[in-house]
Amino acid sequence: MVLMTPDFLAQIQIIKDALEDKKASNVVALDLTEVSTTLDYFVIATATSQPQLQALERNALEKMREAGVRAASVEGPSPRWVLLNFGAIIVHLMTPETREFYDLEGLWADAKKIVT
């Protein structure tokens, strides 16, 4: 478990800004540190098309790289869901149908929302 530090808060803000720059919808950040022993932070966003999903992925990776943070891994690409692993911060980029089906926010309903 990693505690929320100004660095993580700043990184989450960079990710959220990068996603919002490319018109992601319903961007949500969750603090999982009090409800999970293995996960720390999620950022979840919706893309309405595969090109937008790819644009969100590229922009988040680029903005974090500019901040000196490289993704440990990228799961995908998929036409429905891309996962960016920044260590303590996991970014889920999903189509509306995938987001509704997997309902990560419902699964982690006890997690605190991070307001930046």
N, C-alpha and C positions, 0 to 999 in steps of 0.2 A: 504494500500500500504506500502510495506517495501522497504527501500532504499538498494541499493547494498552496502554491507559492506564486509570487508575482511573475516569475518566469513562465509558469504554466498558464496563468491567466492571460499573459501577453501573447503566448503562442495560440491559445484558443481564440483570442481576439483577431489575430492575424488570419487564422483559418476561416473564421466567420466572415471577416471582411472580404477575403478572397472569394468565398462562395457567393456572397451577396453581390460582389462586383459582376459576377456572371449570372446574376438573376436566379440563384437558387431560391426555392421557396421553403418556408417553414423550417428555418435553421434553428436547431435546438442543441444546447450543450448540457451534458449531464455530469455531475460529480458522483462517481460510483464508489468512492473510497470508503464510505460508511456502510455500503450494502454488498460489497464484494471483496473477497480476499485476493483476487487475481486481476481485477480490472480497475483502472483509475478514472479515466475520463472518456466520454463519447461525445463526438459532434455528429449530428445526424442532419441530413439535408435532402431535399427532394429535387430531382431533375425531371423535366417533362419530356425529354427526348434523349436518344443515345448521343447525338452531337453535343447536347448540353451537358450530359453526364461526363463526356470526355473533356469538355471545356472546364468544368468544375475541377476535375482531377488535375488537369495540367496547371490551372491557376493556383490551386492550393499547394501543389508540389513546388511550383516556382516561387511563390511568396514565402513559403517556409524555408526554401533553400537560400533565398535572399537574406533571411533572418539567421542563417547559419545552422538550420536544422534540416537534416535529410531523413526521408522516410526509411525505416528499417525494412519495410516491404510494402508491396502493393498487390492486393488480391484482386484478380480480374485480369484484363478487362472483361466485363460482362455487359450485355445490353440492358441489364436490370439493376446491377449492384456493383459498386466498386468500394473496396475497403483500403484505406490508407493507414498504415501503422507507423505512427511517430513515437513509438515507445509507450509512454504513459497516456498518450492521446491517440485514440482510434477514431478515424473519420469514416462514417458510413454515408455513401452517396447512393441514393436509391430512386427508382421510379415510384410514382404514387402507388401503383398496385403492389409492388414489392414491399414498400414501407408499411402499407396497410396489412399485408399478409403476415409479415414477421413481427410487427408491432413491438419494436424494441423499447419504445417509451412505456408501453403497457407492461412489458416484461420487467422493466426496471423502474416501475412506478414509485418505488420508495426512494429513488435517487433524487438528490437535490438538483434543481435546474440552476445553471450558472448564468447569471445576468452580467453581461459585459457592457 
